[in-house]
Amino acid sequence: MSNSYLDPDAISRGEALGILARTVVEGYRVGEHKSPFRGFAIEFAQHREYTAGDDIRHLDWKVLGRSDRYYIKQYEQDTNFVAHIVLDGSSSMNYGHTSLTKMHFAKALAACLAYLVLIQRDAITLSLFDTETREYIQRTDNLGKIHHVMNRLAAFDSTNATAIGKALEDISRKARSRGIVMIISDFMDTEADFDKGMQRLRFSGQEVIVFHVLDPYELTFPFTGSWRFLGLEGEDEIKTSPADIRKAYLKNFDAFRARIRGICEKYQAHYVLADTGKPLAEVLSGYLAFRGMVGKGGR
C-alpha cells in the first residue's frame, strides 16, 4: 500500500485521522502479520469495572450473573505493558518535498501505533513536545478514548525548535512501570541532549524504539539547478548550486544518521528509519519486529 491515502487535510482532522489509523492497522493485521503479538504469555491477572469503549468480549459473565455488575477480565499483558508515544513537534518536522510533511507522516504513525496498542488491550500515554512538553495524555487502556487521542494529535502544530533531551527526561519521570517508549522525531537537535535523554530512559528501565522520520529528499538530495535553502528553526539562508554541495551533504547526513543509530545502539534501543516516501505499513513492521523481540525475551 502506497502513501497516497495519507491526505494532509485528513491528518489535520481528528475523526479522519482515527479512520486512517484503523484502516492502516486493520489492513495490516489481516495479512501475514495477523497476530503480531504471537508468543506472548497472556494470563488472567485481575478484574476491573467496565467502562464505555471496553471490548465486551472480555466481560466476565459469571461475575455479572452473581453480582449484577459489569467487570472486564484483565490480563497480565494488560497490567504490565504501557506504550509511551513521544512525538516531536519542532519546526523542522514541517519539511516535505510534497504537501505531505514529516509532521503529517509522524502524526499518522503515532495514530496507528496508538490504535494498534489499544486494540491489543495494552495502555498508552501520549507526549507532544517541542522546546517543552506541550501536551501529555495520561495512561489509558480504554479504546473509547481513542477519539480524544486522535483529536489532540490532529490539533498539534509544529512551531518551535526542539529540546528532545528535556522531553525524554520528563517521560523517564512519568513512566513508573514497565513499558516501551516510542520516540517519533527527525532528531534535528543536539545529539548530546538526545544521548542524555536516552540514558535517563534506560536508567528508568524502559525499552525504547526510535522512529527516525526523514523525507526522501533529505536522504538523497536530488536537487538540480540553483536553490535557496531556508532553515526551519532559525538558521541562515543559503543560496547555492546543489551539485556543488551534494557529495559533502550526503556524507554529513549519512554521518548524522549513523550517530543517531550509534546512540540507539549504546542504550540498546531499536532504530527504525521512517522514510516518508515509504508505505506506513513498512514502518509499522519495524515496531512489530521489535515488539516480538521484547515479548520473546530477545532484549
Sequence and secondary structure as in RCSB ss.txt:
>XXXX:A:sequence
MSNSYLDPDAISRGEALGILARTVVEGYRVGEHKSPFRGFAIEFAQHREYTAGDDIRHLDWKVLGRSDRYYIKQY
EQDTNFVAHIVLDGSSSMNYGHTSLTKMHFAKALAACLAYLVLIQRDAITLSLFDTETREYIQRTDNLGKIHHVM
NRLAAFDSTNATAIGKALEDISRKARSRGIVMIISDFMDTEADFDKGMQRLRFSGQEVIVFHVLDPYELTFPFTG
SWRFLGLEGEDEIKTSPADIRKAYLKNFDAFRARIRGICEKYQAHYVLADTGKPLAEVLSGYLAFRGMVGKGGR
>XXXX:A:secstr
  STT  HHHHTSHHHHHHHHHHHHHHHHTTTTS TTTT    EEEEEE  TT  GGGB HHHHHHHS  EEEEE
HHHHH EEEEEEE BGGGG  SSS  HHHHHHHHHHHHHHHHHHTT EEEEEEESSSEEEEEEEE  GGGHHHHH
HHHHH    B   HHHHHHHHHHH  SSEEEEEEE   S HHHHHHHHHHHHHTT EEEEEEEE HHHHH    S
 EEE  TTS   EEE HHHHHHHHHHHHHHHHHHHHHHHHHTT EEEEEETTS HHHHHHHHHHHHHHHHTT  
